[in-house]
Amino acid sequence: MAITDSWLRSTNGKPQEKMITKSDRDGLSVRVTSKGKIIFQLRYRWNGKGGSN
């Protein structure tokens, strides 16, 4: 499922029952905590080794 601007705005700051994780292509994912905080995560490979930032 795509991460859209309207979805981010509608969930920002709103408490959730549990943590929501939504992934987009190319290693980008978004986590929404139970308190409504949005966290972006980018997964990547460098010289064949995985990592995240």
N, CA, C, O and CB atoms as a CASP TS submission, in Angstrom:
PFRMAT TS
TARGET T0000
AUTHOR 0000-0000-0000
METHOD Language model
MODEL 1
PARENT N/A
ATOM      1  N   MET     1       0.845  -1.170   0.000  1.00  0.00           N
ATOM      2  CA  MET     1       0.000   0.000   0.000  1.00  0.00           C
ATOM      3  C   MET     1       0.895   1.240   0.000  1.00  0.00           C
ATOM      4  O   MET     1       1.921   1.269   0.680  1.00  0.00           O
ATOM      5  CB  MET     1      -0.964  -0.006   1.221  1.00  0.00           C
ATOM      6  N   ALA     2       0.516   2.228  -0.740  1.00  0.00           N
ATOM      7  CA  ALA     2       1.327   3.429  -0.884  1.00  0.00           C
ATOM      8  C   ALA     2       1.223   4.331   0.348  1.00  0.00           C
ATOM      9  O   ALA     2       0.195   4.392   1.023  1.00  0.00           O
ATOM     10  CB  ALA     2       0.907   4.196  -2.131  1.00  0.00           C
ATOM     11  N   ILE     3       2.310   5.016   0.606  1.00  0.00           N
ATOM     12  CA  ILE     3       2.344   6.011   1.674  1.00  0.00           C
ATOM     13  C   ILE     3       1.990   7.344   1.025  1.00  0.00           C
ATOM     14  O   ILE     3       2.762   7.866   0.221  1.00  0.00           O
ATOM     15  CB  ILE     3       3.761   6.064   2.398  1.00  0.00           C
ATOM     16  N   THR     4       0.842   7.891   1.365  1.00  0.00           N
ATOM     17  CA  THR     4       0.398   9.132   0.738  1.00  0.00           C
ATOM     18  C   THR     4       0.402  10.279   1.743  1.00  0.00           C
ATOM     19  O   THR     4       0.381  10.071   2.956  1.00  0.00           O
ATOM     20  CB  THR     4      -1.002   8.959   0.140  1.00  0.00           C
ATOM     21  N   ASP     5       0.431  11.477   1.212  1.00  0.00           N
ATOM     22  CA  ASP     5       0.407  12.675   2.041  1.00  0.00           C
ATOM     23  C   ASP     5      -0.882  12.746   2.855  1.00  0.00           C
ATOM     24  O   ASP     5      -0.858  13.096   4.034  1.00  0.00           O
ATOM     25  CB  ASP     5       0.556  13.930   1.173  1.00  0.00           C
ATOM     26  N   SER     6      -1.996  12.416   2.229  1.00  0.00           N
ATOM     27  CA  SER     6      -3.272  12.488   2.950  1.00  0.00           C
ATOM     28  C   SER     6      -3.340  11.456   4.080  1.00  0.00           C
ATOM     29  O   SER     6      -3.898  11.743   5.139  1.00  0.00           O
ATOM     30  CB  SER     6      -4.441  12.275   1.978  1.00  0.00           C
ATOM     31  N   TRP     7      -2.775  10.250   3.869  1.00  0.00           N
ATOM     32  CA  TRP     7      -2.753   9.241   4.933  1.00  0.00           C
ATOM     33  C   TRP     7      -1.881   9.709   6.096  1.00  0.00           C
ATOM     34  O   TRP     7      -2.255   9.550   7.257  1.00  0.00           O
ATOM     35  CB  TRP     7      -2.238   7.889   4.390  1.00  0.00           C
ATOM     36  N   LEU     8      -0.711  10.289   5.782  1.00  0.00           N
ATOM     37  CA  LEU     8       0.179  10.779   6.834  1.00  0.00           C
ATOM     38  C   LEU     8      -0.476  11.893   7.646  1.00  0.00           C
ATOM     39  O   LEU     8      -0.379  11.911   8.873  1.00  0.00           O
ATOM     40  CB  LEU     8       1.491  11.278   6.228  1.00  0.00           C
ATOM     41  N   ARG     9      -1.140  12.816   6.964  1.00  0.00           N
ATOM     42  CA  ARG     9      -1.809  13.919   7.666  1.00  0.00           C
ATOM     43  C   ARG     9      -2.963  13.423   8.536  1.00  0.00           C
ATOM     44  O   ARG     9      -3.201  13.958   9.619  1.00  0.00           O
ATOM     45  CB  ARG     9      -2.329  14.946   6.659  1.00  0.00           C
ATOM     46  N   SER    10      -3.674  12.407   8.066  1.00  0.00           N
ATOM     47  CA  SER    10      -4.829  11.919   8.827  1.00  0.00           C
ATOM     48  C   SER    10      -4.417  11.116  10.062  1.00  0.00           C
ATOM     49  O   SER    10      -5.188  11.032  11.018  1.00  0.00           O
ATOM     50  CB  SER    10      -5.712  11.063   7.935  1.00  0.00           C
ATOM     51  N   THR    11      -3.216  10.522  10.065  1.00  0.00           N
ATOM     52  CA  THR    11      -2.781   9.733  11.216  1.00  0.00           C
ATOM     53  C   THR    11      -1.844  10.489  12.145  1.00  0.00           C
ATOM     54  O   THR    11      -1.590  10.031  13.259  1.00  0.00           O
ATOM     55  CB  THR    11      -2.107   8.482  10.745  1.00  0.00           C
ATOM     56  N   ASN    12      -1.328  11.624  11.721  1.00  0.00           N
ATOM     57  CA  ASN    12      -0.356  12.377  12.520  1.00  0.00           C
ATOM     58  C   ASN    12      -0.978  12.886  13.816  1.00  0.00           C
ATOM     59  O   ASN    12      -1.967  13.619  13.794  1.00  0.00           O
ATOM     60  CB  ASN    12       0.200  13.552  11.711  1.00  0.00           C
ATOM     61  N   GLY    13      -0.394  12.495  14.940  1.00  0.00           N
ATOM     62  CA  GLY    13      -0.827  12.983  16.242  1.00  0.00           C
ATOM     63  C   GLY    13      -2.055  12.306  16.808  1.00  0.00           C
ATOM     64  O   GLY    13      -2.496  12.651  17.905  1.00  0.00           O
ATOM     65  N   LYS    14      -2.619  11.351  16.089  1.00  0.00           N
ATOM     66  CA  LYS    14      -3.807  10.660  16.579  1.00  0.00           C
ATOM     67  C   LYS    14      -3.406   9.330  17.205  1.00  0.00           C
ATOM     68  O   LYS    14      -2.740   8.521  16.558  1.00  0.00           O
ATOM     69  CB  LYS    14      -4.827  10.439  15.437  1.00  0.00           C
ATOM     70  N   PRO    15      -3.799   9.092  18.445  1.00  0.00           N
ATOM     71  CA  PRO    15      -3.460   7.831  19.109  1.00  0.00           C
ATOM     72  C   PRO    15      -4.021   6.626  18.350  1.00  0.00           C
ATOM     73  O   PRO    15      -5.126   6.679  17.810  1.00  0.00           O
ATOM     74  CB  PRO    15      -3.988   7.833  20.547  1.00  0.00           C
ATOM     75  N   GLN    16      -3.247   5.548  18.317  1.00  0.00           N
ATOM     76  CA  GLN    16      -3.631   4.311  17.643  1.00  0.00           C
ATOM     77  C   GLN    16      -3.727   3.193  18.681  1.00  0.00           C
ATOM     78  O   GLN    16      -3.146   3.295  19.762  1.00  0.00           O
ATOM     79  CB  GLN    16      -2.608   3.942  16.518  1.00  0.00           C
ATOM     80  N   GLU    17      -4.452   2.139  18.357  1.00  0.00           N
ATOM     81  CA  GLU    17      -4.545   0.987  19.260  1.00  0.00           C
ATOM     82  C   GLU    17      -3.209   0.283  19.389  1.00  0.00           C
ATOM     83  O   GLU    17      -2.833  -0.159  20.474  1.00  0.00           O
ATOM     84  CB  GLU    17      -5.605   0.002  18.769  1.00  0.00           C
ATOM     85  N   LYS    18      -2.484   0.178  18.269  1.00  0.00           N
ATOM     86  CA  LYS    18      -1.172  -0.471  18.257  1.00  0.00           C
ATOM     87  C   LYS    18      -0.310   0.200  17.189  1.00  0.00           C
ATOM     88  O   LYS    18      -0.810   1.008  16.406  1.00  0.00           O
ATOM     89  CB  LYS    18      -1.301  -2.014  17.988  1.00  0.00           C
ATOM     90  N   MET    19       0.973  -0.128  17.155  1.00  0.00           N
ATOM     91  CA  MET    19       1.874   0.469  16.188  1.00  0.00           C
ATOM     92  C   MET    19       1.507   0.008  14.775  1.00  0.00           C
ATOM     93  O   MET    19       1.294  -1.181  14.537  1.00  0.00           O
ATOM     94  CB  MET    19       3.335   0.109  16.516  1.00  0.00           C
ATOM     95  N   ILE    20       1.436   0.952  13.853  1.00  0.00           N
ATOM     96  CA  ILE    20       1.131   0.663  12.456  1.00  0.00           C
ATOM     97  C   ILE    20       2.416   0.801  11.656  1.00  0.00           C
ATOM     98  O   ILE    20       3.140   1.785  11.811  1.00  0.00           O
ATOM     99  CB  ILE    20       0.015   1.614  11.903  1.00  0.00           C
ATOM    100  N   THR    21       2.709  -0.175  10.801  1.00  0.00           N
ATOM    101  CA  THR    21       3.856  -0.107   9.903  1.00  0.00           C
ATOM    102  C   THR    21       3.350  -0.215   8.481  1.00  0.00           C
ATOM    103  O   THR    21       2.618  -1.144   8.140  1.00  0.00           O
ATOM    104  CB  THR    21       4.895  -1.227  10.215  1.00  0.00           C
ATOM    105  N   LYS    22       3.744   0.747   7.646  1.00  0.00           N
ATOM    106  CA  LYS    22       3.331   0.769   6.256  1.00  0.00           C
ATOM    107  C   LYS    22       4.580   0.865   5.404  1.00  0.00           C
ATOM    108  O   LYS    22       5.406   1.753   5.614  1.00  0.00           O
ATOM    109  CB  LYS    22       2.354   1.946   5.965  1.00  0.00           C
ATOM    110  N   SER    23       4.731  -0.041   4.440  1.00  0.00           N
ATOM    111  CA  SER    23       5.924  -0.059   3.598  1.00  0.00           C
ATOM    112  C   SER    23       5.579   0.376   2.185  1.00  0.00           C
ATOM    113  O   SER    23       4.510   0.063   1.661  1.00  0.00           O
ATOM    114  CB  SER    23       6.559  -1.456   3.584  1.00  0.00           C
ATOM    115  N   ASP    24       6.500   1.099   1.585  1.00  0.00           N
ATOM    116  CA  ASP    24       6.407   1.494   0.197  1.00  0.00           C
ATOM    117  C   ASP    24       7.533   0.776  -0.535  1.00  0.00           C
ATOM    118  O   ASP    24       8.292   0.041   0.097  1.00  0.00           O
ATOM    119  CB  ASP    24       6.495   3.056   0.024  1.00  0.00           C
ATOM    120  N   ARG    25       7.661   0.956  -1.798  1.00  0.00           N
ATOM    121  CA  ARG    25       8.742   0.283  -2.520  1.00  0.00           C
ATOM    122  C   ARG    25      10.074   0.978  -2.275  1.00  0.00           C
ATOM    123  O   ARG    25      10.115   2.068  -1.705  1.00  0.00           O
ATOM    124  CB  ARG    25       8.439   0.239  -4.024  1.00  0.00           C
ATOM    125  N   ASP    26      11.145   0.355  -2.698  1.00  0.00           N
ATOM    126  CA  ASP    26      12.505   0.898  -2.598  1.00  0.00           C
ATOM    127  C   ASP    26      12.983   1.089  -1.167  1.00  0.00           C
ATOM    128  O   ASP    26      13.843   1.935  -0.922  1.00  0.00           O
ATOM    129  CB  ASP    26      12.578   2.210  -3.314  1.00  0.00           C
ATOM    130  N   GLY    27      12.451   0.326  -0.212  1.00  0.00           N
ATOM    131  CA  GLY    27      12.982   0.317   1.140  1.00  0.00           C
ATOM    132  C   GLY    27      12.440   1.365   2.094  1.00  0.00           C
ATOM    133  O   GLY    27      12.878   1.418   3.243  1.00  0.00           O
ATOM    134  N   LEU    28      11.503   2.201   1.665  1.00  0.00           N
ATOM    135  CA  LEU    28      10.944   3.219   2.552  1.00  0.00           C
ATOM    136  C   LEU    28       9.774   2.637   3.333  1.00  0.00           C
ATOM    137  O   LEU    28       8.898   1.990   2.760  1.00  0.00           O
ATOM    138  CB  LEU    28      10.496   4.461   1.750  1.00  0.00           C
ATOM    139  N   SER    29       9.763   2.866   4.635  1.00  0.00           N
ATOM    140  CA  SER    29       8.627   2.452   5.453  1.00  0.00           C
ATOM    141  C   SER    29       8.332   3.534   6.486  1.00  0.00           C
ATOM    142  O   SER    29       9.187   4.353   6.823  1.00  0.00           O
ATOM    143  CB  SER    29       8.907   1.089   6.147  1.00  0.00           C
ATOM    144  N   VAL    30       7.105   3.511   6.974  1.00  0.00           N
ATOM    145  CA  VAL    30       6.636   4.481   7.960  1.00  0.00           C
ATOM    146  C   VAL    30       6.036   3.708   9.115  1.00  0.00           C
ATOM    147  O   VAL    30       5.293   2.747   8.916  1.00  0.00           O
ATOM    148  CB  VAL    30       5.597   5.479   7.345  1.00  0.00           C
ATOM    149  N   ARG    31       6.362   4.131  10.322  1.00  0.00           N
ATOM    150  CA  ARG    31       5.761   3.562  11.527  1.00  0.00           C
ATOM    151  C   ARG    31       4.988   4.665  12.234  1.00  0.00           C
ATOM    152  O   ARG    31       5.462   5.794  12.357  1.00  0.00           O
ATOM    153  CB  ARG    31       6.847   2.937  12.472  1.00  0.00           C
ATOM    154  N   VAL    32       3.793   4.323  12.695  1.00  0.00           N
ATOM    155  CA  VAL    32       2.992   5.240  13.504  1.00  0.00           C
ATOM    156  C   VAL    32       2.861   4.587  14.865  1.00  0.00           C
ATOM    157  O   VAL    32       2.302   3.497  14.986  1.00  0.00           O
ATOM    158  CB  VAL    32       1.573   5.542  12.853  1.00  0.00           C
ATOM    159  N   THR    33       3.378   5.255  15.896  1.00  0.00           N
ATOM    160  CA  THR    33       3.352   4.695  17.239  1.00  0.00           C
ATOM    161  C   THR    33       1.949   4.782  17.834  1.00  0.00           C
ATOM    162  O   THR    33       1.057   5.408  17.260  1.00  0.00           O
ATOM    163  CB  THR    33       4.357   5.420  18.140  1.00  0.00           C
ATOM    164  N   SER    34       1.769   4.153  18.978  1.00  0.00           N
ATOM    165  CA  SER    34       0.463   4.176  19.639  1.00  0.00           C
ATOM    166  C   SER    34       0.084   5.583  20.101  1.00  0.00           C
ATOM    167  O   SER    34      -1.092   5.862  20.333  1.00  0.00           O
ATOM    168  CB  SER    34       0.462   3.222  20.831  1.00  0.00           C
ATOM    169  N   LYS    35       1.072   6.471  20.236  1.00  0.00           N
ATOM    170  CA  LYS    35       0.796   7.861  20.614  1.00  0.00           C
ATOM    171  C   LYS    35       0.579   8.764  19.403  1.00  0.00           C
ATOM    172  O   LYS    35       0.262   9.942  19.565  1.00  0.00           O
ATOM    173  CB  LYS    35       1.937   8.406  21.454  1.00  0.00           C
ATOM    174  N   GLY    36       0.746   8.228  18.184  1.00  0.00           N
ATOM    175  CA  GLY    36       0.506   8.996  16.969  1.00  0.00           C
ATOM    176  C   GLY    36       1.749   9.623  16.370  1.00  0.00           C
ATOM    177  O   GLY    36       1.642  10.432  15.448  1.00  0.00           O
ATOM    178  N   LYS    37       2.918   9.274  16.867  1.00  0.00           N
ATOM    179  CA  LYS    37       4.165   9.821  16.333  1.00  0.00           C
ATOM    180  C   LYS    37       4.542   9.071  15.060  1.00  0.00           C
ATOM    181  O   LYS    37       4.458   7.843  15.021  1.00  0.00           O
ATOM    182  CB  LYS    37       5.309   9.730  17.383  1.00  0.00           C
ATOM    183  N   ILE    38       4.959   9.796  14.013  1.00  0.00           N
ATOM    184  CA  ILE    38       5.329   9.198  12.735  1.00  0.00           C
ATOM    185  C   ILE    38       6.840   9.075  12.650  1.00  0.00           C
ATOM    186  O   ILE    38       7.566  10.040  12.890  1.00  0.00           O
ATOM    187  CB  ILE    38       4.785  10.032  11.556  1.00  0.00           C
ATOM    188  N   ILE    39       7.314   7.874  12.303  1.00  0.00           N
ATOM    189  CA  ILE    39       8.745   7.594  12.182  1.00  0.00           C
ATOM    190  C   ILE    39       8.997   7.025  10.792  1.00  0.00           C
ATOM    191  O   ILE    39       8.368   6.044  10.395  1.00  0.00           O
ATOM    192  CB  ILE    39       9.235   6.601  13.298  1.00  0.00           C
ATOM    193  N   PHE    40       9.924   7.647  10.048  1.00  0.00           N
ATOM    194  CA  PHE    40      10.305   7.148   8.730  1.00  0.00           C
ATOM    195  C   PHE    40      11.534   6.270   8.867  1.00  0.00           C
ATOM    196  O   PHE    40      12.410   6.542   9.688  1.00  0.00           O
ATOM    197  CB  PHE    40      10.571   8.312   7.745  1.00  0.00           C
ATOM    198  N   GLN    41      11.600   5.204   8.052  1.00  0.00           N
ATOM    199  CA  GLN    41      12.754   4.312   8.055  1.00  0.00           C
ATOM    200  C   GLN    41      13.099   3.984   6.608  1.00  0.00           C
ATOM    201  O   GLN    41      12.217   3.699   5.797  1.00  0.00           O
ATOM    202  CB  GLN    41      12.472   3.009   8.882  1.00  0.00           C
ATOM    203  N   LEU    42      14.401   4.028   6.292  1.00  0.00           N
ATOM    204  CA  LEU    42      14.881   3.680   4.960  1.00  0.00           C
ATOM    205  C   LEU    42      15.851   2.518   5.080  1.00  0.00           C
ATOM    206  O   LEU    42      16.871   2.628   5.761  1.00  0.00           O
ATOM    207  CB  LEU    42      15.555   4.898   4.266  1.00  0.00           C
ATOM    208  N   ARG    43      15.546   1.416   4.431  1.00  0.00           N
ATOM    209  CA  ARG    43      16.432   0.245   4.422  1.00  0.00           C
ATOM    210  C   ARG    43      17.248   0.294   3.139  1.00  0.00           C
ATOM    211  O   ARG    43      16.727   0.616   2.071  1.00  0.00           O
ATOM    212  CB  ARG    43      15.618  -1.104   4.528  1.00  0.00           C
ATOM    213  N   TYR    44      18.542  -0.030   3.256  1.00  0.00           N
ATOM    214  CA  TYR    44      19.432   0.054   2.101  1.00  0.00           C
ATOM    215  C   TYR    44      20.497  -1.027   2.175  1.00  0.00           C
ATOM    216  O   TYR    44      20.647  -1.691   3.200  1.00  0.00           O
ATOM    217  CB  TYR    44      20.086   1.442   2.019  1.00  0.00           C
ATOM    218  N   ARG    45      21.234  -1.203   1.087  1.00  0.00           N
ATOM    219  CA  ARG    45      22.359  -2.135   1.025  1.00  0.00           C
ATOM    220  C   ARG    45      23.600  -1.352   0.634  1.00  0.00           C
ATOM    221  O   ARG    45      23.560  -0.514  -0.266  1.00  0.00           O
ATOM    222  CB  ARG    45      22.087  -3.298   0.015  1.00  0.00           C
ATOM    223  N   TRP    46      24.699  -1.632   1.316  1.00  0.00           N
ATOM    224  CA  TRP    46      25.985  -1.002   1.026  1.00  0.00           C
ATOM    225  C   TRP    46      27.022  -2.112   0.956  1.00  0.00           C
ATOM    226  O   TRP    46      27.296  -2.770   1.960  1.00  0.00           O
ATOM    227  CB  TRP    46      26.367   0.079   2.110  1.00  0.00           C
ATOM    228  N   ASN    47      27.597  -2.323  -0.211  1.00  0.00           N
ATOM    229  CA  ASN    47      28.563  -3.400  -0.439  1.00  0.00           C
ATOM    230  C   ASN    47      28.016  -4.764  -0.026  1.00  0.00           C
ATOM    231  O   ASN    47      28.729  -5.575   0.564  1.00  0.00           O
ATOM    232  CB  ASN    47      29.848  -3.115   0.319  1.00  0.00           C
ATOM    233  N   GLY    48      26.761  -5.005  -0.338  1.00  0.00           N
ATOM    234  CA  GLY    48      26.149  -6.298  -0.058  1.00  0.00           C
ATOM    235  C   GLY    48      25.678  -6.498   1.365  1.00  0.00           C
ATOM    236  O   GLY    48      25.124  -7.550   1.684  1.00  0.00           O
ATOM    237  N   LYS    49      25.881  -5.520   2.227  1.00  0.00           N
ATOM    238  CA  LYS    49      25.447  -5.628   3.617  1.00  0.00           C
ATOM    239  C   LYS    49      24.211  -4.758   3.820  1.00  0.00           C
ATOM    240  O   LYS    49      24.149  -3.621   3.351  1.00  0.00           O
ATOM    241  CB  LYS    49      26.586  -5.211   4.595  1.00  0.00           C
ATOM    242  N   GLY    50      23.241  -5.308   4.521  1.00  0.00           N
ATOM    243  CA  GLY    50      22.016  -4.575   4.778  1.00  0.00           C
ATOM    244  C   GLY    50      22.188  -3.569   5.899  1.00  0.00           C
ATOM    245  O   GLY    50      23.053  -3.718   6.761  1.00  0.00           O
ATOM    246  N   GLY    51      21.361  -2.556   5.873  1.00  0.00           N
ATOM    247  CA  GLY    51      21.383  -1.546   6.924  1.00  0.00           C
ATOM    248  C   GLY    51      20.087  -0.774   6.916  1.00  0.00           C
ATOM    249  O   GLY    51      19.251  -0.961   6.032  1.00  0.00           O
ATOM    250  N   SER    52      19.919   0.075   7.873  1.00  0.00           N
ATOM    251  CA  SER    52      18.745   0.942   7.907  1.00  0.00           C
ATOM    252  C   SER    52      19.151   2.266   8.512  1.00  0.00           C
ATOM    253  O   SER    52      20.111   2.365   9.275  1.00  0.00           O
ATOM    254  CB  SER    52      17.580   0.297   8.708  1.00  0.00           C
ATOM    255  N   ASN    53      18.396   3.268   8.150  1.00  0.00           N
ATOM    256  CA  ASN    53      18.676   4.614   8.624  1.00  0.00           C
ATOM    257  C   ASN    53      17.381   5.312   8.935  1.00  0.00           C
ATOM    258  O   ASN    53      17.389   6.470   9.353  1.00  0.00           O
ATOM    259  CB  ASN    53      19.483   5.409   7.595  1.00  0.00           C
TER
END
